[in-house]
Amino acid sequence: MDNKIKALFNETIHELSKKNKLNSDDPTYGYILKQLEFVYDCLISEKNILIELRGRELDFPGVASKNLAGSDDELLDKIGDISIYLSKL
């Protein structure tokens, strides 16, 4: 994983963490955050994401587009960029 992608993950995770704390009544940020942290940990540890998921699915892109559109467009763009990166793996 190159430094640009690492920086993107770190920025997005940091922003989601802040928004999760500020919006504790909305589970959306925490839900997306947990999935991105999982994916990032797998990538850093060079683990196969599909094996580590054990049959579960990642749905953070859909959750983000449904719940963040219009209110967090910059964050939504970052999540989209991460999704594109993952689709190329």
Secondary structure per residue as TSV (DSSP state, phi and psi in degrees):
chain	resnum	aa	ss	phi	psi
A	1	M	-	360.0	129.2
A	2	D	-	-82.3	168.9
A	3	N	H	-64.3	-31.9
A	4	K	H	-64.0	-43.9
A	5	I	H	-69.5	-40.6
A	6	K	H	-58.4	-44.4
A	7	A	H	-63.5	-40.9
A	8	L	H	-61.8	-46.7
A	9	F	H	-60.2	-48.1
A	10	N	H	-61.5	-43.7
A	11	E	H	-61.8	-46.5
A	12	T	H	-66.5	-43.9
A	13	I	H	-63.7	-42.5
A	14	H	H	-62.3	-45.8
A	15	E	H	-64.5	-42.8
A	16	L	H	-62.9	-39.4
A	17	S	H	-61.9	-44.6
A	18	K	H	-63.0	-45.9
A	19	K	H	-66.9	-33.5
A	20	N	H	-63.8	-41.0
A	21	K	H	-68.2	-38.4
A	22	L	H	-76.1	-23.4
A	23	N	T	-123.0	54.6
A	24	S	T	-62.3	-18.4
A	25	D	T	-82.6	-10.6
A	26	D	-	-110.5	112.3
A	27	P	T	-74.7	-5.6
A	28	T	H	-58.3	-49.5
A	29	Y	H	-63.0	-43.6
A	30	G	H	-64.7	-38.1
A	31	Y	H	-63.1	-49.6
A	32	I	H	-65.1	-42.1
A	33	L	H	-56.8	-47.7
A	34	K	H	-60.0	-41.2
A	35	Q	H	-68.9	-41.4
A	36	L	H	-67.3	-37.9
A	37	E	H	-62.5	-41.4
A	38	F	H	-59.5	-49.9
A	39	V	H	-62.2	-45.6
A	40	Y	H	-61.2	-45.0
A	41	D	H	-60.2	-40.6
A	42	C	H	-62.8	-44.9
A	43	L	H	-65.1	-43.9
A	44	I	H	-63.6	-39.6
A	45	S	T	-84.8	0.6
A	46	E	T	57.5	39.1
A	47	K	-	-95.9	151.3
A	48	N	-	-75.8	117.8
A	49	I	H	-60.2	-43.1
A	50	L	H	-63.1	-40.0
A	51	I	H	-66.5	-44.0
A	52	E	H	-66.3	-26.8
A	53	L	H	-69.2	-25.5
A	54	R	T	52.0	47.9
A	55	G	T	89.6	-12.3
A	56	R	-	-77.8	164.8
A	57	E	-	-117.1	149.7
A	58	L	-	-91.3	124.8
A	59	D	-	-128.2	19.3
A	60	F	H	-60.1	-33.4
A	61	P	H	-64.1	-42.4
A	62	G	H	-67.2	-42.5
A	63	V	H	-62.2	-42.7
A	64	A	H	-64.6	-47.2
A	65	S	H	-66.3	-32.8
A	66	K	H	-75.0	-39.9
A	67	N	H	-102.0	-18.3
A	68	L	H	-109.0	-10.3
A	69	A	T	-59.4	130.1
A	70	G	T	89.9	-27.9
A	71	S	T	-104.9	-29.8
A	72	D	-	-137.6	58.0
A	73	D	H	-62.5	-37.4
A	74	E	H	-65.9	-43.3
A	75	L	H	-64.6	-41.0
A	76	L	H	-62.1	-38.0
A	77	D	H	-63.3	-41.4
A	78	K	H	-63.9	-42.5
A	79	I	H	-63.9	-38.9
A	80	G	H	-62.0	-42.2
A	81	D	H	-63.7	-38.0
A	82	I	H	-65.3	-41.8
A	83	S	H	-61.1	-42.0
A	84	I	H	-62.9	-44.3
A	85	Y	H	-57.9	-47.7
A	86	L	H	-65.0	-34.0
A	87	S	H	-67.8	-18.3
A	88	K	T	-90.1	-6.2
A	89	L	-	-76.6	360.0
